[in-house]
Amino acid sequence: MTFSLLIEQIINGLIIGSMYALIGSGLALVYGTMRVLNLAHGEFYMLGGYFVFFLAVTYGVPSYLAIPVAIVATFILGMLIQRLTIHYLMGKEGWQFSTIAATLGLSIFLQNAALLMFGEQFESVPYYLNGVIEIGSIRLPLQRLLIFVVAIVTIGAMTFILKKTRLGWAIRATAQDRDAAAVVGIPAERIYLITFGLAGALGAIAAAMLAPIYAINPWSGLPILLKGFVVVILGGLGSFPGAIAGGLLLGVVEAIGVQLTSSEWRDVIGFAMMIGVIWWRPWGLFGKKPT
Amino acid sequence: MADTPILTIEGLNVLYGDYQVLWDVSMQVGQGEVVAVLGPNGSGKSTVLKAIMGLAPAKSGKVMFEGRDITRVPTHEMVSLGISMVLERRRLFSAMTVRENVLLGAYHHSVSKDARRQLEWVESLFPILAERRDQVAGKMSGGEQQMVAIARSLMSKPRLLLMDEPYLGLAPRIVKQIGEIITRINQDGIAVIFNEQNVQLSFGLSNHGYLLEGGRVVLSGTGDEMIHSDVIRRVYLGV
């Protein structure tokens, strides 16, 4: 592998990894705040993708409008789904298991609802940007650059929300100690609702950016969910910054690994890395060792 | 209103699952009073405070705050009424800074507008808060954490403060300091109800006490009355 090919693969890895980071951070946000493993997270991605497709392709809404609308729609859908399902299980006996079962059921339900409503054909969305920039010997399509920029802006915005806003403080406080948060006046139930909405929005942003590259169909959430798992395990379950780092790392390792082997090995590389981490550092590469 | 007790508990029964922790408990806290809830381990004294705050479910009975029934008020609305709590073992937001922890005490919109002024007051009570404002709370010593926890609870301008085992696991020097703080905030007009195993320690502070045994109130009275009571000796020493 030549040096410039290596650089190119690292850049490609960071770009796709930035999307893995968005997927993983949604899972991490929900798990970190609610201790709920959301097996329906991939369906936020799938539905977000369909929202973009219908708006941008079927109704011809310009993409700079279609994407924000799809994100907001998925945010609302995320809250609605939480309110109608998880809400009734939280804090009840056996909720840690019942929420996993419920989100698994939800995942199957949403996949089949999508199949029924939208059919099984693969849909795709045209590129938002055409053209290529060249830096030295490296050619970078603008579409891919856009993906990376959107990811950085999203991660920056989420970090700002979590660190600097009233809502962010409330989310972090609830994540650390639900009762102590309630005592200072933070209603956990409302925080859980918003957390699910935010996870949905993160999934929709990734879907919007990847829709022109990967086709959308009722099952397109599943491989995404699996990537998300690898990411949160690399980063430390429930850690937002860990998910960002884990996503980027997975992207780069996959890209270089595929270059050295072949593309069928992509998932093998990712899962091998995940198994290695579970073995060697079960609290994640960037998580803290539990005491 | 001066004679209405700030807090009245009437016939409170609390169950965790099938297990009854409190049996028909009644208590009162007068305006500006400091009340101690005493009892050995597992006597239910923590549960009394949790039940007031809505953190433990009351099966029957009533909790009244300033004459108003608050038995079914959710925990997160208590600060807006004027009730605050220091939880057992501090329960700080351990990954957040001292300043963030303290400011979260004024999170509720009913009290957040006065956060600046309250912050000045609690920092005058605990100068360490200003010195250590950017330190991560979980990295502090137990005594320092307890100060942050008390400061956080005072940010909402409470009229009644519940303190669950405020001395637990603290060095004697810190215990004395915390005791002085409790006296000081009481002088500022805040009624306090706290629980503690150590009878001597408790009556240095309180006007009035209740002794719990097996989830029932078996004795109440002033410090002197209780310290010299045979019941205390029986409950604590088994004689």
Chai-1 contact restraints between the chains, C-beta under 6 A:
chainA,res_idxA,chainB,res_idxB,connection_type,confidence,min_distance_angstrom,max_distance_angstrom,comment,restraint_id
A,A173,B,F93,contact,1.0,0.0,6.0,A-B,restraint_1
A,A173,B,L104,contact,1.0,0.0,6.0,A-B,restraint_2
A,Q176,B,F93,contact,1.0,0.0,6.0,A-B,restraint_3
A,Q176,B,A95,contact,1.0,0.0,6.0,A-B,restraint_4
A,D177,B,R91,contact,1.0,0.0,6.0,A-B,restraint_5
A,D179,B,L55,contact,1.0,0.0,6.0,A-B,restraint_6
A,A180,B,L87,contact,1.0,0.0,6.0,A-B,restraint_7
A,A180,B,R91,contact,1.0,0.0,6.0,A-B,restraint_8
A,A182,B,T75,contact,1.0,0.0,6.0,A-B,restraint_9
A,A182,B,H76,contact,1.0,0.0,6.0,A-B,restraint_10
A,V183,B,M85,contact,1.0,0.0,6.0,A-B,restraint_11
A,V184,B,L104,contact,1.0,0.0,6.0,A-B,restraint_12
A,V184,B,G105,contact,1.0,0.0,6.0,A-B,restraint_13
A,V184,B,Y107,contact,1.0,0.0,6.0,A-B,restraint_14
A,G185,B,H76,contact,1.0,0.0,6.0,A-B,restraint_15
A,G185,B,V79,contact,1.0,0.0,6.0,A-B,restraint_16
A,G185,B,Y107,contact,1.0,0.0,6.0,A-B,restraint_17
A,G185,B,H108,contact,1.0,0.0,6.0,A-B,restraint_18
A,I186,B,H76,contact,1.0,0.0,6.0,A-B,restraint_19
A,I186,B,Y107,contact,1.0,0.0,6.0,A-B,restraint_20
A,P187,B,H76,contact,1.0,0.0,6.0,A-B,restraint_21
